[in-house]
Amino acid sequence: MEAGLEFEPAGAARKVVLGILSGLDERQLVPGQRLAETELALRYDVGRNAVREAMQHLSVRGIIELEANRSPSIRKLDLAESMEVLDVAEAMTALAARTAAGRYEERLHGKLLREVLQRLDVAAAEREEGAFNAARRQFYRALLRIGDNRELRRLFPSVGMHIIHVQYSASDLQQVRHRDYADMAAAIMKKDAGPAEERARRHVDNVRTAIADWHARRSNRVMGRR
């Protein structure tokens, strides 16, 4: 089993979840978009109960917003919400990196981590956004698998980082992620827990700065049109 697939529900609901994640990665779905239950059932050839189960799962993961008497929608974050997600993500990512470094064994984990880094390299070189997002998820799944902290594995998917990556997918941010993941992996493979944690925190801070700059540029463009 691929590391991390335990995060997804089983059966037909899993088909919907993975389809929506793929749609977000490929920009076929975007933040703010509403999702009609009947359309999803037809698209993925599943029953409506499976769609409802998938929506509940994606809501827990911070990807879908559920509202009474309205269709669910892809979550869309403002700047303040984005920073709140990143505050939590910093602590979680730091713990994941530190734990992975503490339990890393080349014999057991070297092949897994190097394969994920290779996927990131290829996707970044080819500027394949969907492939890079898929490799990014595999990178974190690898860290969680190496660290083998069951509670962290349970909580990590609920942080809401997937929607952060979908909403802020500029090429400069992809470069930041690619570089930082390589730095984190290098510390983990050296079993340097302190540097691994520091590089994880620095990574989230780099993302935080890039997102703040993105919002500032957007605000300036809006002001310039007035």
C-alpha positions, 0 to 999 in steps of 0.5 A: 500500500502506498504510504498515506492511503490510510488517510482516505475512506474505503470503497466508493467514497474513496473514489470520490475523494481521490477524484476531487483531490486530482481535480484540484491538482489539475485545476479542474476544480477551484477554491470557492466552486460548489459541488452538486451531489448528483453531478458528482455521483454521475461523474464518479459512477457512485451512489449518493451515499458515497458522495456524502461520505466523501464530503464529510471526509474532505470537510474534516481535512479542511478541503470542503465547506459544508453549509446547511441547505446549500451544496458543499463548496471547495474551501476558499481561504482569506489571508487571516485563515491562511495564516491560521492554517500555517500556524498549525501546519508549522507545529505539525510539519516540525514534529513530522520532520523531527520524528522522521529524522529520529526514526530514519533507517537507511535500510528501511526508508532510503529507497522510499524517500529518494523515490519521492524526491525524484518525483518532485525533481521530475515534476518541478523540471517539467513544470507539471503542477498536478504531478508536483502536488501529487509528489508533495503529498507523497513526500509528507506521507513518506515523512509520516510513515518513517516517523511512525507516530500514529497520532500524528498520522491521524491528525496531520491530514486535517490541518488543511494544507492541501487547500493552501497548496491549491489556492496558492500555486504560483511558480515561485511558491513551487520553487520554494517548496521544491527547495525546502523539501530537499533541505528537510529530506537531507537533514532527515537522512542524516538523522539530524532531528534538530536541523530537520525540525528547524528546516521544517519550520523555516519552510512553513515560514517561507510559505507564509511570507510568499502568501503574504506577498501574494496578497499584497500584490493582489491588493495593489493591483485592485487599488491600481484599478480604482 
